[in-house]
Amino acid sequence: MTVRNRRPFFYLAVAVICILLVLPVITFMINAFAFRWFYPQFIPAEWSLQAWERLQLIPPEGERTLTNWLALLGSSDVIDALVVSLVIGVGVTLFSVVIGLPAARALGMHKFRGKRIVEFMILAPTIVPSIAFVLGLNINFIRWELSGSLFGVALVHLVPVMPYVVLTLSGVFANYNPDFEDQARTLGAGPLRTFWYVTLPAIFPGIVVAALFAFLVSWSQYLLTFLIGAGRVITLPILLFASASGGNNAVIAVMSLIFIAPAILTLLVTSRYLSGESGAVGGFGRI
């Protein structure tokens, strides 16, 4: 079979994958605005914003004034949980990239005895079940008074996040040419100037991809947040699991849409860097 004959099958496979990915979102969209949608109705007979009003995401009908809209910012548990999730996710992403860069550079550019063991130890949190290490960490976090705090939750999120960041960036540094840095220093650039104008532009696509993984992994954490947060740190996954037990499909759909929206937005913003092309081997900025 020629390459041209394979194209229809390729396009068909892509179309099927896209449908499977988009279909749940469409279902959430319909359920979020549906009212009294019963089988065997194909589409809802009535539409309503009742679920959005119940979650205090929009004011009740007839009371949608600017004052009431602003009042929701301090009274909606969903908005509060969204802010907490964003603060933790962004903080974990920044810390993981800063911490992971030196380790990734060492693993990607140097060969040393025991390198495979180090790589396995970094990968271990993705292999060991979360419940296995979080219970042990929880005891220490209580002793250190980190349990129930934003910092404690962000700190424990680094455990499953760091393998993705370090291994992604180490792959970037494996293709990185350090000769550009030597040339920059020969021309009189200091360490900070070399990093800013040479190293950072070269590895920036890899940093974006690593940051994407870090944010998505931290954003979706439930068990770690539930145990380390001790019921005082409420994120969107915590609220989503709580609403799922209520049995209200419209409320669950609204919560699900709010939960996946930042992840989809982050994926769209960083999609240009997911093509596999990296500047790690290429040129650098103006010194």
C-alpha positions, 0 to 999 in steps of 0.5 A: 500500500502506497503512502497516498493510499494510507492517507484516508485511513490516517485521516479517518483515525485522526477524525475518530480520535478527535470525536472521542476527545470532543464528545465528552465535552459536548455532553458536558455542555448539553448537561450543563444547560439541560433541565429535566432531560430524561431518556429517551429524549435525544436533546433536552426538552427544556434549557435552564441556568439553574445549575450555574445559579445553584453553584453561585456562578451567575446571579439568579434571574432578575438580579443580574446587576453588576453589584451581584456579579461582583458579590459572587467573587467572594461567595462562590465556593467554586470560584474560591476553589478555582483560585486556589487550584490556579495558585497551586498549579502555577506555583508548582509549575514555576518551582518545578521548572526552577528546581528541575533545570539543574538536574535535567542539565546534569542528566542530559549533558553528562555521563556519570556512574550511577546515572541510570539509578538516578533516573530510576529514582526520579521516575519512581514517583510515577511507578509507586502508587500515590497512596503509598508515599503520601501516607508517610509524608502526611505524618511528617507534614503534620509534625512540620505543621505543613498539613492543611496549608497551601504551601504543604499541598504545593510541596507534595504536588512536586513529588508526582510533577518532578519526574515529568519536568526533569525527564522532559528537560533532560531530553532537551539538554541531550540535544543541546550544544554547549558550544554556543555558551562557550562562544558567548563567554568568549565574546564577553558575556557573563553567566546570567547574560549567557543564560538569558540570551543563549541557553534560555531561547534554545531550551524554551520550547522544552521548558514550555512542554515541561511546564505544561506537564507540571501544570496538568499533573498538579491541576488534576491531583485529588488524593494528595490534596485531600490528605495533605490539605486536611479538609482546609485546602479546597481545590476544584478536584475536591469539589468535583468529587464531592458534587459527583456524589450528589447525583445532579447531572447538571451540577456535575457537568458545570463543575467538569466544564470549569475543571477542564477549561483551564487545562484545555486553554493551557494546551491550546496556548502551548500547542505550538511547542508540542510539534517536537521542534526545539531550538536546543540545537539551533541558534541563539539570541543577540548578545 
